[in-house]
Structure formats: C-alpha cells, structure tokens
C-alpha cells in the first residue's frame, strides 16, 4: 500500500519530537560513557583593547562538535580569523 505523504512546516512541538527521535537513535549507537558528554565551547578573538573581533559558539556532544555560530566582524573578514577559530575548535575536539 502506498501512502500519500506531504511536506509541511513543523510546529515547535513537532520539531522537538524530531530532535528527540534523533537523540534516541544516536544514543543507541554511541558508547555509554559518551552519552552524557556535553561541553560548551565558546571562543573569541579580541583586538589589543579587548574588543571582540570574532567568535565561535559550539558544543561538544557525544563524539563530535556542533558549531552553532561563527561570526567575524566586517572589519576583520577575509583575514583568516574564521578559519583560525574553526581550526581551534577542531583541535579541542581531538
């Protein structure tokens, strides 16, 4: 029997259900000692007077890093600071 499926925008509750189902699935496939690993990683790059020029907000979950935000002030873009932040968070994950 073929079902007729339709794509729709999810409600907040439906989005939480989907998130929980993925967490449930992933938890079945990772070692127990990693299941409760959750470590925020927040990095900044500052100029000589302490102004934030760039930042990265991430979380180390289970066995990977999830980067939520990578931001570089427009005056500091195209100078490699975003790459530097990503490299740093990768090295922390190892």
Biopython code that builds the backbone (N, CA, C, O; Angstrom):
import numpy as np
from Bio.PDB.StructureBuilder import StructureBuilder

atoms = [
    (1, "UNK", "N", (0.843, -1.173, 0.000)),
    (1, "UNK", "CA", (0.000, 0.000, 0.000)),
    (1, "UNK", "C", (0.893, 1.243, 0.000)),
    (1, "UNK", "O", (1.810, 1.347, 0.815)),
    (2, "UNK", "N", (0.632, 2.173, -0.900)),
    (2, "UNK", "CA", (1.380, 3.408, -0.987)),
    (2, "UNK", "C", (0.696, 4.480, -0.165)),
    (2, "UNK", "O", (-0.510, 4.698, -0.278)),
    (3, "UNK", "N", (1.490, 5.152, 0.672)),
    (3, "UNK", "CA", (0.945, 6.237, 1.479)),
    (3, "UNK", "C", (1.180, 7.560, 0.773)),
    (3, "UNK", "O", (2.172, 7.737, 0.066)),
    (4, "UNK", "N", (0.264, 8.472, 0.972)),
    (4, "UNK", "CA", (0.419, 9.814, 0.440)),
    (4, "UNK", "C", (1.022, 10.680, 1.541)),
    (4, "UNK", "O", (0.390, 10.915, 2.571)),
    (5, "UNK", "N", (2.238, 11.149, 1.322)),
    (5, "UNK", "CA", (2.936, 11.961, 2.311)),
    (5, "UNK", "C", (3.021, 13.399, 1.816)),
    (5, "UNK", "O", (3.034, 13.656, 0.613)),
    (6, "UNK", "N", (3.077, 14.327, 2.760)),
    (6, "UNK", "CA", (3.086, 15.744, 2.416)),
    (6, "UNK", "C", (4.101, 16.464, 3.301)),
    (6, "UNK", "O", (4.151, 16.235, 4.509)),
    (7, "UNK", "N", (4.900, 17.322, 2.704)),
    (7, "UNK", "CA", (5.859, 18.131, 3.458)),
    (7, "UNK", "C", (5.161, 19.391, 3.941)),
    (7, "UNK", "O", (4.507, 20.093, 3.169)),
    (8, "UNK", "N", (5.312, 19.667, 5.237)),
    (8, "UNK", "CA", (4.716, 20.862, 5.845)),
    (8, "UNK", "C", (5.707, 21.480, 6.811)),
    (8, "UNK", "O", (6.674, 20.833, 7.212)),
    (9, "UNK", "N", (5.477, 22.715, 7.182)),
    (9, "UNK", "CA", (6.265, 23.345, 8.232)),
    (9, "UNK", "C", (5.937, 22.666, 9.555)),
    (9, "UNK", "O", (4.772, 22.388, 9.842)),
    (10, "UNK", "N", (6.950, 22.401, 10.351)),
    (10, "UNK", "CA", (6.747, 21.727, 11.632)),
    (10, "UNK", "C", (6.418, 22.742, 12.724)),
    (10, "UNK", "O", (6.901, 23.874, 12.713)),
    (11, "UNK", "N", (5.588, 22.307, 13.663)),
    (11, "UNK", "CA", (5.325, 23.116, 14.849)),
    (11, "UNK", "C", (6.525, 22.992, 15.784)),
    (11, "UNK", "O", (7.404, 22.159, 15.562)),
    (12, "UNK", "N", (6.563, 23.805, 16.813)),
    (12, "UNK", "CA", (7.632, 23.716, 17.809)),
    (12, "UNK", "C", (7.648, 22.339, 18.453)),
    (12, "UNK", "O", (8.713, 21.760, 18.668)),
    (13, "UNK", "N", (6.481, 21.821, 18.757)),
    (13, "UNK", "CA", (6.384, 20.501, 19.371)),
    (13, "UNK", "C", (6.866, 19.409, 18.419)),
    (13, "UNK", "O", (7.544, 18.472, 18.840)),
    (14, "UNK", "N", (6.523, 19.524, 17.156)),
    (14, "UNK", "CA", (6.970, 18.540, 16.169)),
    (14, "UNK", "C", (8.489, 18.599, 15.989)),
    (14, "UNK", "O", (9.141, 17.566, 15.843)),
    (15, "UNK", "N", (9.040, 19.793, 16.002)),
    (15, "UNK", "CA", (10.497, 19.949, 15.887)),
    (15, "UNK", "C", (11.193, 19.292, 17.076)),
    (15, "UNK", "O", (12.223, 18.639, 16.910)),
    (16, "UNK", "N", (10.634, 19.464, 18.273)),
    (16, "UNK", "CA", (11.212, 18.836, 19.460)),
    (16, "UNK", "C", (11.103, 17.315, 19.373)),
    (16, "UNK", "O", (12.031, 16.606, 19.763)),
    (17, "UNK", "N", (9.990, 16.815, 18.871)),
    (17, "UNK", "CA", (9.812, 15.373, 18.680)),
    (17, "UNK", "C", (10.895, 14.823, 17.745)),
    (17, "UNK", "O", (11.508, 13.795, 18.034)),
    (18, "UNK", "N", (11.124, 15.509, 16.630)),
    (18, "UNK", "CA", (12.137, 15.082, 15.661)),
    (18, "UNK", "C", (13.524, 15.078, 16.306)),
    (18, "UNK", "O", (14.292, 14.131, 16.140)),
    (19, "UNK", "N", (13.835, 16.146, 17.042)),
    (19, "UNK", "CA", (15.127, 16.239, 17.730)),
    (19, "UNK", "C", (15.284, 15.070, 18.715)),
    (19, "UNK", "O", (16.331, 14.424, 18.762)),
    (20, "UNK", "N", (14.239, 14.814, 19.494)),
    (20, "UNK", "CA", (14.298, 13.730, 20.479)),
    (20, "UNK", "C", (14.475, 12.366, 19.820)),
    (20, "UNK", "O", (15.195, 11.515, 20.342)),
    (21, "UNK", "N", (13.831, 12.154, 18.692)),
    (21, "UNK", "CA", (13.961, 10.871, 17.989)),
    (21, "UNK", "C", (15.391, 10.684, 17.466)),
    (21, "UNK", "O", (15.926, 9.576, 17.508)),
    (22, "UNK", "N", (16.004, 11.757, 16.978)),
    (22, "UNK", "CA", (17.391, 11.653, 16.519)),
    (22, "UNK", "C", (18.327, 11.376, 17.695)),
    (22, "UNK", "O", (19.235, 10.551, 17.585)),
    (23, "UNK", "N", (18.113, 12.059, 18.814)),
    (23, "UNK", "CA", (18.926, 11.820, 20.005)),
    (23, "UNK", "C", (18.769, 10.377, 20.463)),
    (23, "UNK", "O", (19.752, 9.721, 20.811)),
    (24, "UNK", "N", (17.550, 9.887, 20.463)),
    (24, "UNK", "CA", (17.282, 8.499, 20.843)),
    (24, "UNK", "C", (18.028, 7.521, 19.931)),
    (24, "UNK", "O", (18.643, 6.567, 20.407)),
    (25, "UNK", "N", (17.971, 7.762, 18.640)),
    (25, "UNK", "CA", (18.663, 6.897, 17.684)),
    (25, "UNK", "C", (20.177, 6.943, 17.905)),
    (25, "UNK", "O", (20.836, 5.904, 17.966)),
    (26, "UNK", "N", (20.718, 8.152, 18.025)),
    (26, "UNK", "CA", (22.162, 8.298, 18.205)),
    (26, "UNK", "C", (22.630, 7.646, 19.502)),
    (26, "UNK", "O", (23.694, 7.029, 19.543)),
    (27, "UNK", "N", (21.831, 7.784, 20.564)),
    (27, "UNK", "CA", (22.205, 7.214, 21.859)),
    (27, "UNK", "C", (22.351, 5.697, 21.784)),
    (27, "UNK", "O", (23.123, 5.111, 22.543)),
    (28, "UNK", "N", (21.631, 5.071, 20.892)),
    (28, "UNK", "CA", (21.733, 3.621, 20.724)),
    (28, "UNK", "C", (23.036, 3.203, 20.045)),
    (28, "UNK", "O", (23.410, 2.030, 20.078)),
    (29, "UNK", "N", (23.730, 4.169, 19.427)),
    (29, "UNK", "CA", (24.894, 3.835, 18.615)),
    (29, "UNK", "C", (26.197, 4.439, 19.120)),
    (29, "UNK", "O", (27.197, 4.426, 18.403)),
    (30, "UNK", "N", (26.207, 4.964, 20.328)),
    (30, "UNK", "CA", (27.441, 5.504, 20.888)),
    (30, "UNK", "C", (27.709, 4.844, 22.239)),
    (30, "UNK", "O", (26.780, 4.379, 22.899)),
    (31, "UNK", "N", (28.968, 4.802, 22.648)),
    (31, "UNK", "CA", (29.289, 4.192, 23.935)),
    (31, "UNK", "C", (28.610, 4.940, 25.093)),
    (31, "UNK", "O", (28.415, 6.154, 25.032)),
    (32, "UNK", "N", (28.264, 4.208, 26.124)),
    (32, "UNK", "CA", (27.569, 4.779, 27.277)),
    (32, "UNK", "C", (28.359, 5.932, 27.881)),
    (32, "UNK", "O", (27.764, 6.928, 28.294)),
    (33, "UNK", "N", (29.671, 5.823, 27.942)),
    (33, "UNK", "CA", (30.485, 6.862, 28.571)),
    (33, "UNK", "C", (30.433, 8.203, 27.831)),
    (33, "UNK", "O", (30.783, 9.236, 28.401)),
    (34, "UNK", "N", (30.002, 8.191, 26.579)),
    (34, "UNK", "CA", (29.879, 9.435, 25.816)),
    (34, "UNK", "C", (28.463, 9.994, 25.796)),
    (34, "UNK", "O", (28.264, 11.132, 25.370)),
    (35, "UNK", "N", (27.488, 9.235, 26.239)),
    (35, "UNK", "CA", (26.097, 9.642, 26.111)),
    (35, "UNK", "C", (25.762, 10.917, 26.879)),
    (35, "UNK", "O", (24.835, 11.633, 26.498)),
    (36, "UNK", "N", (26.484, 11.214, 27.937)),
    (36, "UNK", "CA", (26.169, 12.400, 28.735)),
    (36, "UNK", "C", (27.202, 13.502, 28.558)),
    (36, "UNK", "O", (27.210, 14.482, 29.303)),
    (37, "UNK", "N", (28.061, 13.340, 27.583)),
    (37, "UNK", "CA", (29.078, 14.350, 27.302)),
    (37, "UNK", "C", (28.420, 15.548, 26.631)),
    (37, "UNK", "O", (27.809, 15.431, 25.568)),
    (38, "UNK", "N", (28.559, 16.692, 27.272)),
    (38, "UNK", "CA", (28.007, 17.936, 26.731)),
    (38, "UNK", "C", (28.856, 19.063, 27.293)),
    (38, "UNK", "O", (28.782, 19.379, 28.480)),
    (39, "UNK", "N", (29.657, 19.661, 26.437)),
    (39, "UNK", "CA", (30.576, 20.697, 26.893)),
    (39, "UNK", "C", (30.494, 21.913, 25.972)),
    (39, "UNK", "O", (30.860, 21.824, 24.800)),
    (40, "UNK", "N", (30.016, 23.050, 26.491)),
    (40, "UNK", "CA", (30.007, 24.258, 25.676)),
    (40, "UNK", "C", (31.442, 24.718, 25.395)),
    (40, "UNK", "O", (32.306, 24.658, 26.269)),
    (41, "UNK", "N", (31.675, 25.169, 24.182)),
    (41, "UNK", "CA", (32.968, 25.728, 23.792)),
    (41, "UNK", "C", (32.692, 27.079, 23.155)),
    (41, "UNK", "O", (32.107, 27.160, 22.075)),
    (42, "UNK", "N", (33.113, 28.130, 23.826)),
    (42, "UNK", "CA", (32.893, 29.493, 23.340)),
    (42, "UNK", "C", (34.249, 30.167, 23.205)),
    (42, "UNK", "O", (34.978, 30.315, 24.186)),
    (43, "UNK", "N", (34.583, 30.570, 21.995)),
    (43, "UNK", "CA", (35.885, 31.167, 21.706)),
    (43, "UNK", "C", (35.716, 32.578, 21.170)),
    (43, "UNK", "O", (34.749, 32.876, 20.469)),
    (44, "UNK", "N", (36.669, 33.445, 21.507)),
    (44, "UNK", "CA", (36.680, 34.795, 20.943)),
    (44, "UNK", "C", (38.082, 35.141, 20.467)),
    (44, "UNK", "O", (39.077, 34.594, 20.944)),
    (45, "UNK", "N", (38.132, 36.047, 19.530)),
    (45, "UNK", "CA", (39.370, 36.708, 19.131)),
    (45, "UNK", "C", (39.155, 38.184, 19.418)),
    (45, "UNK", "O", (38.178, 38.778, 18.964)),
    (46, "UNK", "N", (40.083, 38.777, 20.182)),
    (46, "UNK", "CA", (39.945, 40.173, 20.583)),
    (46, "UNK", "C", (41.114, 41.001, 20.072)),
    (46, "UNK", "O", (42.219, 40.496, 19.870)),
    (47, "UNK", "N", (40.841, 42.291, 19.867)),
    (47, "UNK", "CA", (41.918, 43.191, 19.485)),
    (47, "UNK", "C", (42.700, 43.602, 20.731)),
    (47, "UNK", "O", (42.427, 43.126, 21.833)),
    (48, "UNK", "N", (43.672, 44.490, 20.542)),
    (48, "UNK", "CA", (44.577, 44.863, 21.632)),
    (48, "UNK", "C", (43.899, 45.591, 22.794)),
    (48, "UNK", "O", (44.461, 45.644, 23.888)),
    (49, "UNK", "N", (42.703, 46.153, 22.585)),
    (49, "UNK", "CA", (41.986, 46.835, 23.677)),
    (49, "UNK", "C", (40.837, 45.985, 24.229)),
    (49, "UNK", "O", (40.095, 46.434, 25.102)),
    (50, "UNK", "N", (40.695, 44.783, 23.729)),
    (50, "UNK", "CA", (39.688, 43.876, 24.271)),
    (50, "UNK", "C", (38.379, 43.822, 23.523)),
    (50, "UNK", "O", (37.449, 43.151, 23.970)),
    (51, "UNK", "N", (38.274, 44.508, 22.392)),
    (51, "UNK", "CA", (37.051, 44.427, 21.584)),
    (51, "UNK", "C", (37.003, 43.090, 20.851)),
    (51, "UNK", "O", (38.014, 42.622, 20.329)),
    (52, "UNK", "N", (35.839, 42.491, 20.818)),
    (52, "UNK", "CA", (35.693, 41.200, 20.147)),
    (52, "UNK", "C", (35.669, 41.410, 18.637)),
    (52, "UNK", "O", (34.837, 42.148, 18.110)),
    (53, "UNK", "N", (36.599, 40.747, 17.955)),
    (53, "UNK", "CA", (36.685, 40.824, 16.503)),
    (53, "UNK", "C", (36.025, 39.621, 15.838)),
    (53, "UNK", "O", (35.596, 39.697, 14.687)),
    (54, "UNK", "N", (35.945, 38.511, 16.569)),
    (54, "UNK", "CA", (35.359, 37.287, 16.015)),
    (54, "UNK", "C", (35.013, 36.353, 17.163)),
    (54, "UNK", "O", (35.575, 36.441, 18.255)),
    (55, "UNK", "N", (34.070, 35.454, 16.887)),
    (55, "UNK", "CA", (33.702, 34.497, 17.918)),
    (55, "UNK", "C", (33.072, 33.249, 17.341)),
    (55, "UNK", "O", (32.540, 33.243, 16.231)),
    (56, "UNK", "N", (33.149, 32.202, 18.125)),
    (56, "UNK", "CA", (32.579, 30.916, 17.746)),
    (56, "UNK", "C", (31.888, 30.333, 18.972)),
    (56, "UNK", "O", (32.475, 30.268, 20.052)),
    (57, "UNK", "N", (30.644, 29.913, 18.799)),
    (57, "UNK", "CA", (29.879, 29.261, 19.862)),
    (57, "UNK", "C", (29.579, 27.842, 19.408)),
    (57, "UNK", "O", (28.978, 27.626, 18.356)),
    (58, "UNK", "N", (30.004, 26.884, 20.211)),
    (58, "UNK", "CA", (29.858, 25.481, 19.832)),
    (58, "UNK", "C", (29.591, 24.636, 21.070)),
    (58, "UNK", "O", (29.672, 25.107, 22.205)),
    (59, "UNK", "N", (29.272, 23.384, 20.816)),
    (59, "UNK", "CA", (29.056, 22.412, 21.883)),
    (59, "UNK", "C", (29.738, 21.115, 21.471)),
    (59, "UNK", "O", (29.604, 20.663, 20.334)),
    (60, "UNK", "N", (30.474, 20.522, 22.412)),
    (60, "UNK", "CA", (30.999, 19.191, 22.176)),
    (60, "UNK", "C", (29.965, 18.221, 22.737)),
    (60, "UNK", "O", (29.711, 18.178, 23.941)),
    (61, "UNK", "N", (29.379, 17.446, 21.832)),
    (61, "UNK", "CA", (28.362, 16.464, 22.200)),
    (61, "UNK", "C", (28.854, 15.101, 21.762)),
    (61, "UNK", "O", (29.397, 14.932, 20.670)),
    (62, "UNK", "N", (28.650, 14.140, 22.636)),
    (62, "UNK", "CA", (28.973, 12.765, 22.340)),
    (62, "UNK", "C", (30.368, 12.668, 21.755)),
    (62, "UNK", "O", (31.352, 12.734, 22.492)),
    (63, "UNK", "N", (30.471, 12.514, 20.467)),
    (63, "UNK", "CA", (31.781, 12.314, 19.861)),
    (63, "UNK", "C", (32.018, 13.296, 18.715)),
    (63, "UNK", "O", (32.779, 13.009, 17.791)),
    (64, "UNK", "N", (31.363, 14.451, 18.782)),
    (64, "UNK", "CA", (31.550, 15.444, 17.731)),
    (64, "UNK", "C", (31.334, 16.847, 18.269)),
    (64, "UNK", "O", (30.868, 17.042, 19.391)),
    (65, "UNK", "N", (31.685, 17.819, 17.439)),
    (65, "UNK", "CA", (31.494, 19.238, 17.744)),
    (65, "UNK", "C", (30.348, 19.754, 16.891)),
    (65, "UNK", "O", (30.262, 19.459, 15.699)),
    (66, "UNK", "N", (29.481, 20.518, 17.509)),
    (66, "UNK", "CA", (28.382, 21.167, 16.789)),
    (66, "UNK", "C", (28.591, 22.676, 16.896)),
    (66, "UNK", "O", (28.432, 23.254, 17.971)),
    (67, "UNK", "N", (28.947, 23.311, 15.778)),
    (67, "UNK", "CA", (29.156, 24.759, 15.753)),
    (67, "UNK", "C", (27.809, 25.426, 15.501)),
    (67, "UNK", "O", (27.170, 25.204, 14.473)),
    (68, "UNK", "N", (27.393, 26.248, 16.462)),
    (68, "UNK", "CA", (26.125, 26.965, 16.323)),
    (68, "UNK", "C", (26.311, 28.300, 15.626)),
    (68, "UNK", "O", (25.525, 28.673, 14.754)),
    (69, "UNK", "N", (27.358, 29.018, 16.017)),
    (69, "UNK", "CA", (27.571, 30.358, 15.470)),
    (69, "UNK", "C", (29.054, 30.582, 15.220)),
    (69, "UNK", "O", (29.893, 30.300, 16.075)),
    (70, "UNK", "N", (29.357, 31.089, 14.048)),
    (70, "UNK", "CA", (30.698, 31.569, 13.713)),
    (70, "UNK", "C", (30.503, 32.973, 13.167)),
    (70, "UNK", "O", (29.836, 33.161, 12.149)),
    (71, "UNK", "N", (31.084, 33.959, 13.839)),
    (71, "UNK", "CA", (30.889, 35.358, 13.448)),
    (71, "UNK", "C", (32.231, 36.063, 13.419)),
    (71, "UNK", "O", (33.067, 35.880, 14.305)),
    (72, "UNK", "N", (32.427, 36.878, 12.377)),
    (72, "UNK", "CA", (33.615, 37.731, 12.265)),
    (72, "UNK", "C", (33.130, 39.126, 11.925)),
    (72, "UNK", "O", (32.371, 39.315, 10.974)),
    (73, "UNK", "N", (33.574, 40.106, 12.708)),
    (73, "UNK", "CA", (33.225, 41.500, 12.455)),
    (73, "UNK", "C", (33.658, 41.886, 11.044)),
    (73, "UNK", "O", (34.701, 41.444, 10.561)),
    (74, "UNK", "N", (32.848, 42.711, 10.389)),
    (74, "UNK", "CA", (33.127, 43.015, 8.975)),
    (74, "UNK", "C", (34.502, 43.648, 8.767)),
    (74, "UNK", "O", (35.081, 43.501, 7.691)),
    (75, "UNK", "N", (35.029, 44.335, 9.752)),
    (75, "UNK", "CA", (36.362, 44.938, 9.616)),
    (75, "UNK", "C", (37.495, 43.934, 9.687)),
    (75, "UNK", "O", (38.642, 44.269, 9.394)),
    (76, "UNK", "N", (37.183, 42.698, 10.075)),
    (76, "UNK", "CA", (38.207, 41.667, 10.226)),
    (76, "UNK", "C", (37.985, 40.469, 9.311)),
    (76, "UNK", "O", (38.662, 39.449, 9.439)),
    (77, "UNK", "N", (37.043, 40.594, 8.397)),
    (77, "UNK", "CA", (36.754, 39.482, 7.484)),
    (77, "UNK", "C", (37.836, 39.353, 6.414)),
    (77, "UNK", "O", (38.561, 40.304, 6.123)),
    (78, "UNK", "N", (37.928, 38.162, 5.841)),
    (78, "UNK", "CA", (38.893, 37.833, 4.796)),
    (78, "UNK", "C", (40.334, 37.909, 5.298)),
    (78, "UNK", "O", (41.262, 38.107, 4.514)),
    (79, "UNK", "N", (40.513, 37.749, 6.609)),
    (79, "UNK", "CA", (41.852, 37.778, 7.210)),
    (79, "UNK", "C", (42.218, 36.430, 7.844)),
    (79, "UNK", "O", (43.283, 36.293, 8.445)),
    (80, "UNK", "N", (41.337, 35.445, 7.707)),
    (80, "UNK", "CA", (41.627, 34.117, 8.217)),
    (80, "UNK", "C", (41.178, 33.853, 9.646)),
    (80, "UNK", "O", (41.455, 32.781, 10.183)),
    (81, "UNK", "N", (40.490, 34.805, 10.279)),
    (81, "UNK", "CA", (40.082, 34.612, 11.668)),
    (81, "UNK", "C", (39.002, 33.536, 11.820)),
    (81, "UNK", "O", (39.025, 32.783, 12.794)),
    (82, "UNK", "N", (38.076, 33.451, 10.896)),
    (82, "UNK", "CA", (37.073, 32.394, 10.949)),
    (82, "UNK", "C", (37.716, 31.022, 10.826)),
    (82, "UNK", "O", (37.360, 30.094, 11.553)),
    (83, "UNK", "N", (38.651, 30.897, 9.916)),
    (83, "UNK", "CA", (39.395, 29.645, 9.745)),
    (83, "UNK", "C", (40.178, 29.314, 11.004)),
    (83, "UNK", "O", (40.247, 28.155, 11.415)),
    (84, "UNK", "N", (40.762, 30.328, 11.611)),
    (84, "UNK", "CA", (41.526, 30.128, 12.842)),
    (84, "UNK", "C", (40.633, 29.601, 13.972)),
    (84, "UNK", "O", (41.026, 28.699, 14.712)),
    (85, "UNK", "N", (39.441, 30.166, 14.094)),
    (85, "UNK", "CA", (38.504, 29.697, 15.121)),
    (85, "UNK", "C", (38.070, 28.254, 14.860)),
    (85, "UNK", "O", (38.013, 27.445, 15.786)),
    (86, "UNK", "N", (37.768, 27.933, 13.612)),
    (86, "UNK", "CA", (37.376, 26.565, 13.274)),
    (86, "UNK", "C", (38.517, 25.575, 13.539)),
    (86, "UNK", "O", (38.282, 24.469, 14.028)),
    (87, "UNK", "N", (39.718, 25.966, 13.224)),
    (87, "UNK", "CA", (40.883, 25.101, 13.486)),
    (87, "UNK", "C", (41.058, 24.873, 14.981)),
    (87, "UNK", "O", (41.371, 23.764, 15.414)),
    (88, "UNK", "N", (40.856, 25.924, 15.767)),
    (88, "UNK", "CA", (40.991, 25.807, 17.213)),
    (88, "UNK", "C", (39.942, 24.855, 17.791)),
    (88, "UNK", "O", (40.270, 23.989, 18.601)),
    (89, "UNK", "N", (38.686, 25.013, 17.378)),
    (89, "UNK", "CA", (37.643, 24.140, 17.919)),
    (89, "UNK", "C", (37.869, 22.694, 17.478)),
    (89, "UNK", "O", (37.562, 21.769, 18.230)),
    (90, "UNK", "N", (38.395, 22.489, 16.286)),
    (90, "UNK", "CA", (38.735, 21.136, 15.845)),
    (90, "UNK", "C", (39.831, 20.536, 16.709)),
    (90, "UNK", "O", (39.776, 19.356, 17.054)),
    (91, "UNK", "N", (40.822, 21.337, 17.060)),
    (91, "UNK", "CA", (41.918, 20.825, 17.893)),
    (91, "UNK", "C", (41.411, 20.498, 19.306)),
    (91, "UNK", "O", (41.893, 19.549, 19.925)),
    (92, "UNK", "N", (40.463, 21.259, 19.814)),
    (92, "UNK", "CA", (39.869, 20.968, 21.124)),
    (92, "UNK", "C", (39.132, 19.629, 21.072)),
    (92, "UNK", "O", (39.164, 18.856, 22.030)),
    (93, "UNK", "N", (38.474, 19.367, 19.957)),
    (93, "UNK", "CA", (37.693, 18.135, 19.813)),
    (93, "UNK", "C", (38.583, 16.883, 19.793)),
    (93, "UNK", "O", (38.145, 15.795, 20.167)),
    (94, "UNK", "N", (39.796, 17.047, 19.367)),
    (94, "UNK", "CA", (40.699, 15.896, 19.294)),
    (94, "UNK", "C", (41.222, 15.616, 20.654)),
    (94, "UNK", "O", (42.006, 14.684, 20.834)),
]
sb = StructureBuilder()
sb.init_structure("model")
sb.init_model(0)
sb.init_chain("A")
sb.init_seg("    ")
for serial, (resi, resn, name, xyz) in enumerate(atoms, 1):
    if name == "N":
        sb.init_residue(resn, " ", resi, " ")
    sb.init_atom(name, np.array(xyz, "f"), 0.0, 1.0, " ", f" {name:<3s}", serial, name[0])
structure = sb.get_structure()
